[in-house]
Amino acid sequence: MLRIALTGGIASGKSFVADEFAALGATIVDSDVLAKEVVEPGTPGLERVVERFGEDIVQPDGSLDRAALGRIIFADEQARADLNAIVHPLVREAATRREETAPEGARVIQVIPLLVETGLHAGFDRIIVVDVPIETQLERLGERNGLSEEDALARIHAQAPRDERIAVASHVIDNSGTREETRARVGEVWEEISRD
């Protein structure tokens, strides 16, 4: 099976691109979705996160208070590393299980936001990078998440720089134009990986 990863900086449009690949027939394994699943109420993942960060990150209904946790980890590099050490192995295990259950001959694309930061890029045959300028990220984070420029920059700088992602890419999708332009580029990349 050809192992394909899709990555990109925060607010680059990975979800839109992944949805476009899914519409073309790709099987999508989204690490962001899995990261939520592995810390749902009652999971060992949530239990370990609470052990590390305390009860203040749990909402009254027992679910993870993502905003509270975000305030901690984006202000403290060690806290972020600790969270990643808990969640990432659980996500990788879940992603592997999903990949193994894909139909024979499927083109499975794993969406992994922190692909470069975690060194996982070495395990993939093809790497698709969704790319936008930092100005676009700032604008989208302000509109989508209501973040101040300072908070948005903290999240952007917590990830690998654009040039590091592009350096490992086998395919780059510029998502700074129109949706139609991005859709056309996704189609081109899909044709290329379908021939592999």
DALINGI-V270691 format. One record per pair of residues at least 12 apart in sequence whose ideal C-beta (glycine too) atoms are under 7 Angstrom apart, sorted by sequence separation. I is the first residue (numbers start at 1). J is the second residue. D is the distance in Angstrom with one decimal. If there is no record, write none. Layout:
# DALINGI-V270691
I_J_D ; I_J_D
This chain:
# DALINGI-V270691
6_18_6.1 ; 18_30_6.4 ; 56_68_6.2 ; 57_69_4.7 ; 173_185_5.0 ; 173_186_6.3 ; 138_152_5.1 ; 141_155_6.8 ; 49_64_6.8 ; 95_110_5.7 ; 53_69_6.4 ; 173_189_6.4 ; 46_64_6.1 ; 171_189_4.7 ; 53_72_6.3 ; 137_156_5.5 ; 41_62_4.1 ; 171_192_6.8 ; 41_63_5.5 ; 134_156_6.3 ; 39_64_5.2 ; 52_82_5.5 ; 88_118_6.1 ; 131_162_6.3 ; 49_83_6.8 ; 52_86_6.6 ; 131_166_6.5 ; 129_165_4.9 ; 49_86_5.8 ; 129_166_5.8 ; 48_86_4.9 ; 129_169_4.0 ; 136_176_5.3 ; 45_86_6.8 ; 127_168_5.4 ; 128_169_7.0 ; 131_172_5.5 ; 45_87_6.5 ; 117_159_6.4 ; 127_169_5.3 ; 131_173_6.8 ; 117_160_5.1 ; 127_170_5.3 ; 128_171_4.7 ; 129_172_5.1 ; 130_173_5.1 ; 131_174_5.7 ; 132_175_5.3 ; 133_176_6.0 ; 116_160_4.3 ; 126_170_4.7 ; 131_175_6.8 ; 132_176_4.6 ; 45_90_5.0 ; 114_159_6.8 ; 126_171_6.8 ; 128_173_6.4 ; 130_175_5.2 ; 121_168_4.7 ; 39_87_6.7 ; 116_164_5.4 ; 38_87_6.3 ; 116_165_5.4 ; 35_87_5.7 ; 38_90_4.1 ; 116_168_6.1 ; 38_91_6.0 ; 35_91_5.3 ; 38_94_6.2 ; 34_91_4.7 ; 37_94_6.7 ; 31_91_5.3 ; 34_94_4.5 ; 34_95_6.0 ; 128_189_6.2 ; 31_95_6.3 ; 29_95_5.1 ; 126_193_5.7 ; 29_98_4.5 ; 29_99_5.9 ; 126_196_7.0 ; 27_102_4.7 ; 80_158_6.5 ; 27_106_4.6 ; 29_108_6.2 ; 31_110_6.8 ; 32_111_6.9 ; 27_107_6.8 ; 31_111_5.8 ; 74_154_4.9 ; 26_107_5.0 ; 27_108_4.6 ; 28_109_5.6 ; 29_110_4.7 ; 30_111_4.4 ; 31_112_4.7 ; 32_113_6.5 ; 74_155_6.0 ; 25_107_6.9 ; 29_111_7.0 ; 31_113_6.5 ; 26_109_4.9 ; 28_111_6.3 ; 74_158_6.2 ; 107_193_6.2 ; 107_194_6.6 ; 21_109_5.5 ; 18_109_6.8 ; 18_111_5.0 ; 14_111_5.7 ; 14_113_6.7 ; 4_107_6.7 ; 6_109_5.2 ; 4_108_6.6 ; 2_107_6.8 ; 4_109_4.8 ; 5_110_5.1 ; 6_111_4.9 ; 7_112_5.5 ; 4_110_6.9 ; 7_113_6.3 ; 1_108_6.8 ; 5_112_5.4 ; 7_115_3.9 ; 7_116_6.7 ; 5_115_5.4 ; 17_130_5.0 ; 5_121_6.6 ; 14_130_5.1 ; 13_130_5.5 ; 12_130_4.6 ; 5_124_4.3 ; 12_131_6.4 ; 13_132_6.7 ; 3_123_6.7 ; 4_124_6.3 ; 7_127_6.8 ; 12_132_4.9 ; 3_124_4.6 ; 4_125_6.7 ; 8_129_5.8 ; 3_125_4.8 ; 4_126_4.6 ; 5_127_5.1 ; 6_128_4.5 ; 7_129_5.8 ; 8_130_3.3 ; 2_125_5.1 ; 8_131_6.3 ; 2_126_6.6 ; 4_128_6.8 ; 6_130_6.8 ; 12_137_6.7 ; 11_137_4.6 ; 10_137_6.2 ; 9_137_5.9 ; 11_140_3.9 ; 11_141_5.0 ; 10_141_6.8 ; 11_144_6.6 ; 10_155_5.3 ; 10_156_6.1 ; 9_156_6.4 ; 10_159_6.2 ; 9_159_5.5 ; 9_162_6.6 ; 17_173_5.8 ; 8_165_6.9 ; 7_165_6.2 ; 17_175_6.5 ; 13_175_4.0 ; 12_175_6.0 ; 20_183_5.6 ; 17_182_6.7 ; 21_186_6.2 ; 16_182_7.0 ; 20_186_4.3 ; 24_190_4.7 ; 13_182_7.0 ; 17_186_5.9 ; 21_190_6.4 ; 4_193_6.2 ; 2_193_7.0 ; 2_196_5.5
